[in-house]
Structures are given as C-alpha cells and as structure tokens.
Amino acid sequence: MAILTISQEMGSGGAEIGMTVAGRLGYTYVDHEELLGRARRYGLAEDRLARLAEDRPSWVERFDAETRRYILSLQVVLYEFAQDDNVVLMGGGGQWLLRGVPHVLRTRIVAPFPLRVNRLTATLSAQGKERVTPKTVAQFVRRDDIQKSARMRYLFDAEIKEPGLYDLLINTAVLSRAAAVELLADAARRPELETTDAARQLVADRVLASQVEVALAAHPDMRRHRIDAECDRGMVTLELPAGADPDVARAVARDVAGVHSVQLRVAEIPVVTPFPG
C-alpha cells in the first residue's frame, strides 16, 4: 500500500482527517504521542524529548551535542514507523525526511486563519475550557504556526509552506473533512503508490543510516561531532569531520545491527554546532 505523511495547520482538521483515513485504510496512525512513546526507548529525558518534538531548540541548546541526539532519535523512530508501511504519519517532518520515496504521499492540510480560530474556539468552548475567547485562541494558533515554521527551518533549512515538499494540498475551507478523507483514501489505493521492493529498500537504508547517526551521537568520543551517514543495503558511508577518530567512528557504526561494512569520507564540517542555525 502506501505511506501518508500529513502536515497540518492548527485548526485545519488535519489530525481528525488523518485518524479517519487510517481507520478507513486499516493503517497505523502515528502522531506526536506515538513518536514520543517509541523514542523513549533511547533513554532520553521525557520532558526535554516532548519539547524538542514540537519546538526548535533554544539558543543555548543549539550548541549542546546532546540536543542532536534527541532530535536524531525522534527522526529515527519516524523512519522506523515508515518502514512498517501502511501508516499515516502526522507531523514529525515526514514531508522532508521521506522525500524521494515513491510510495509516500506527502499532504498538507490548511485553512484560512480566521476559520481555524473559529473552529478551535468552538471546540475548546464545547469542552468546557475556561477563559476561551477568540483573541486568546488566535494568539495560540499564531504561536503554533510560528513554532512549526521555525522548527522546520531550523532542522531542515526548509520552509514548511514550500509547495515542493508536498504532493497534495487540501484546503478544508473548500473541501469538507469527509471529502478530504475520501480523497486521501482513494489516492493511497492508487497503483502509483504501491510499495515496491526497491522503495522498501530505500526506506530500510534510511532507517539504518539514521540508527548509525543516533549511535554516534550517543558515543562519548563521537557526540561532539556532526557525522552524517548514508546507507546502501547495509554498506554505510560516514562523512567524517576533521578531528573525529576514524577508528572509533567505524567501530561504533559496525556495532549497529544490520551494518555490513563501513566506509569513511572526510569532510570539513563544524565540530560543535549540530544543526544549521
């Protein structure tokens, strides 16, 4: 079948659409909580993990090597869920991380700002939330938009609204949620999105490369270096910055299950800063 990634604007109805599509197709629905649940197995502090899953790191954290390990761990669990196939991935940067995978349908669900505010205000009021006013909800929605955009730009140097990141854009001011569900369910069944052996291998390669990066980021001698990994059927290539011990890097990578061989490629990469600012 297919993998669906959904990026949503708060109040657009994207989460409800994603859950309904998953139920219609018999897919696994993976949201923020599911990603955190699997990421905890890497022994990360839960409060910091939850915050970094939604927001970009603080200025101080950008120079903290531990931040890289946290973010890489969140990314590897998204890859692992994608490897299971037949899944709806809500958020988590899937539109970037899974680019180029043929059986992935990358969708963004949007709605005009005033409509999103009105919808969320009505929902929160119906739930009996105190101090709910259109003004406070508008501030909340605007802040969420800014955080999502900033996180996408920080992690991937990409704009969250960039059309090239998506295969399908749905405006729920035009299409009802029911219509959006039908559209996505029909698209997921298209023969163009059938999983092939080659596409399955592509995802498996990204999973293994990401697992190697997490292992390196957790190692006391490697954690201060940014080391990028590529994988081709168990053959891993590490892009090693000057100053990193090649023997240790090779040994750490080889210890990751599924790695058959390790090659090194030396590159001039900043030692401390784990991500572009």
C-alpha positions in Angstrom: 0.0 0.0 0.0 1.4 3.4 0.9 2.8 5.8 3.5 0.9 9.0 4.1 2.6 12.0 5.8 0.3 14.8 6.9 1.5 18.3 7.9 -1.4 20.4 9.3 -2.1 23.9 10.4 -3.7 24.0 13.8 -7.5 24.2 13.5 -7.5 22.9 9.9 -8.8 19.4 10.9 -5.7 17.6 9.8 -5.5 15.3 12.8 -9.1 14.2 12.6 -8.7 13.6 8.8 -5.5 11.6 9.4 -7.1 9.4 12.1 -10.2 8.8 9.9 -8.1 7.9 6.9 -6.0 5.5 8.9 -9.2 3.8 10.1 -10.6 3.6 6.6 -7.5 2.0 5.2 -6.6 -0.2 8.2 -3.3 1.8 8.6 -1.4 2.6 11.8 -1.9 6.2 12.9 1.2 7.8 14.3 1.0 11.1 16.0 3.2 13.1 18.4 2.5 10.7 21.3 3.3 7.6 19.4 6.6 9.1 18.2 7.5 10.0 21.8 6.5 6.6 23.1 8.9 4.8 20.8 11.7 7.4 21.2 11.7 6.9 25.0 13.5 3.6 24.5 16.6 5.5 23.7 16.8 6.5 27.3 16.0 10.2 26.9 14.6 12.6 29.4 10.8 12.7 28.7 10.2 16.4 29.3 13.0 17.5 27.1 12.1 14.9 24.4 8.5 16.2 24.4 9.6 19.8 24.0 12.1 19.2 21.2 9.5 17.2 19.3 7.4 20.3 18.9 9.7 23.3 19.1 13.2 24.2 17.9 16.0 24.1 20.5 16.8 27.2 22.5 19.9 29.2 21.5 21.9 27.5 24.2 20.8 24.1 23.2 21.9 24.6 19.6 25.5 24.3 20.9 24.7 21.3 23.0 25.7 18.0 21.4 23.0 16.2 23.4 20.4 18.1 21.5 21.5 16.4 18.3 21.0 13.0 19.9 17.4 13.9 21.0 16.4 15.2 17.6 18.1 12.3 15.7 16.2 9.9 18.0 12.9 11.4 17.0 13.8 11.2 13.4 14.9 7.6 13.5 11.6 6.5 15.1 9.7 8.2 12.3 11.8 6.2 9.8 11.1 3.0 11.8 7.3 3.6 11.6 7.6 4.3 7.9 9.5 1.1 7.4 6.4 -0.8 8.8 4.5 0.6 5.8 0.7 1.1 5.7 1.0 4.1 8.1 -0.3 7.7 8.5 2.4 9.9 9.9 1.1 13.1 11.5 3.9 15.7 11.7 7.4 14.9 12.7 9.0 16.3 9.5 7.9 13.3 7.4 7.4 15.5 4.3 11.2 16.2 4.4 12.6 13.0 5.8 10.7 10.8 3.3 11.2 12.9 0.2 12.0 10.9 -2.8 10.3 7.7 -1.6 7.9 6.6 -4.4 5.2 5.2 -2.2 4.9 8.2 0.1 2.1 10.7 -0.3 3.0 13.9 1.4 0.0 16.0 2.2 -0.5 19.4 3.8 -3.9 20.4 5.2 -4.6 24.1 5.7 -7.5 26.5 6.2 -7.7 30.3 6.4 -6.6 31.7 9.8 -10.0 33.2 10.9 -11.7 29.9 10.1 -9.1 27.9 12.1 -9.5 30.3 15.1 -13.3 30.0 15.0 -13.2 26.2 14.8 -10.7 25.8 17.6 -12.6 28.3 19.8 -15.8 26.3 19.3 -14.1 23.1 20.1 -12.5 24.3 23.3 -15.7 26.0 24.4 -17.6 22.8 23.9 -15.0 21.0 26.1 -15.7 23.5 28.9 -12.3 25.1 28.7 -12.1 28.3 30.9 -11.1 31.7 29.5 -11.6 30.7 25.9 -12.0 33.7 23.7 -11.3 34.2 20.0 -8.5 36.6 21.0 -6.6 34.1 23.2 -7.2 31.3 20.7 -5.9 33.5 17.8 -2.7 34.1 19.8 -2.4 30.3 20.5 -2.8 29.4 16.8 -0.5 32.1 15.6 2.2 30.9 18.1 1.8 27.3 16.9 2.2 28.5 13.2 5.4 30.3 14.1 6.8 27.4 16.1 6.2 24.9 13.4 7.7 27.1 10.7 10.8 27.9 12.8 11.3 24.2 13.7 11.2 23.2 10.0 13.6 25.9 9.0 16.0 25.1 11.8 16.1 21.3 11.4 15.9 21.1 7.6 16.6 24.6 6.3 13.3 24.4 4.6 10.1 26.4 4.6 7.1 24.5 5.9 4.8 26.1 3.2 7.2 25.2 0.4 5.0 23.6 -2.3 7.8 21.2 -3.4 7.6 19.5 0.0 4.0 18.2 -0.8 2.3 16.1 -3.3 -1.2 17.2 -2.3 -2.6 20.4 -0.6 -6.0 20.3 0.9 -7.9 23.4 2.0 -10.6 22.4 4.4 -12.4 25.7 3.8 -13.1 24.3 0.3 -13.3 20.6 0.9 -15.2 19.1 3.9 -13.3 16.7 6.2 -15.3 13.8 4.8 -14.3 14.8 1.2 -10.7 15.1 2.3 -10.8 11.6 3.8 -12.2 10.2 0.6 -9.6 12.0 -1.5 -6.7 10.7 0.6 -8.1 7.1 0.9 -8.6 6.9 -2.9 -5.1 8.3 -3.5 -3.5 5.8 -1.2 -5.0 3.0 -3.2 -3.6 4.2 -6.5 -1.2 1.8 -8.2 1.4 4.6 -8.4 1.7 4.4 -4.6 2.1 0.6 -4.3 5.2 -0.4 -2.4 7.9 -1.9 -4.5 10.9 -3.9 -3.3 13.2 -1.0 -4.4 11.2 1.6 -2.5 11.1 -0.7 0.6 14.9 -1.0 0.5 15.2 2.8 0.2 13.3 3.3 3.4 15.3 0.5 5.1 18.5 2.2 4.1 17.4 5.5 5.6 16.4 3.7 8.8 19.8 2.1 9.2 21.7 5.3 8.4 19.6 7.1 11.0 20.3 4.4 13.6 24.0 4.8 12.9 23.8 8.5 13.4 22.0 8.1 16.7 24.6 5.6 17.9 27.4 8.0 17.0 25.6 10.9 18.7 25.3 8.9 21.9 29.0 7.8 22.0 31.2 9.9 24.4 34.0 10.3 21.9 31.8 11.0 18.9 28.9 13.0 20.3 30.6 16.4 19.8 31.0 15.8 16.1 28.3 16.0 13.4 28.7 12.8 11.5 26.3 12.2 8.6 25.6 8.6 7.4 24.4 7.1 4.2 23.5 3.5 3.6 23.1 1.2 0.7 22.0 -2.3 1.6 24.0 -2.5 4.8 27.0 -0.7 3.4 27.4 2.5 5.4 29.4 5.6 4.4 30.2 8.1 7.1 31.0 11.7 6.4 33.7 12.4 9.0 34.7 15.8 10.1 38.4 16.6 10.7 39.3 15.8 14.3 37.0 12.8 14.7 38.7 9.5 15.4 38.0 7.3 12.3 38.7 4.0 14.1 36.1 4.8 16.8 33.6 6.0 14.3 34.0 2.9 12.3 33.7 0.7 15.3 30.5 2.4 16.6 28.9 2.1 13.2 29.8 -1.6 12.8 28.1 -2.3 16.2 24.7 -1.2 14.8 22.6 -4.3 13.8 22.4 -4.6 10.0 25.6 -2.8 9.1 27.8 -5.0 6.9 30.6 -2.6 6.1 31.7 1.0 6.8 33.5 3.4 4.6 34.7 6.9 5.6 34.6 10.1 3.6 36.4 13.1 5.2 34.6 16.5 5.0 35.1 19.9 6.6 32.1 20.0 9.0 31.7 22.3 12.1 32.7 20.4 15.2 30.2 21.7 17.7 27.0 23.1 16.1 24.8 20.1 15.4 22.3 21.8 13.1 22.2 24.9 10.9 21.0 27.9 12.8 
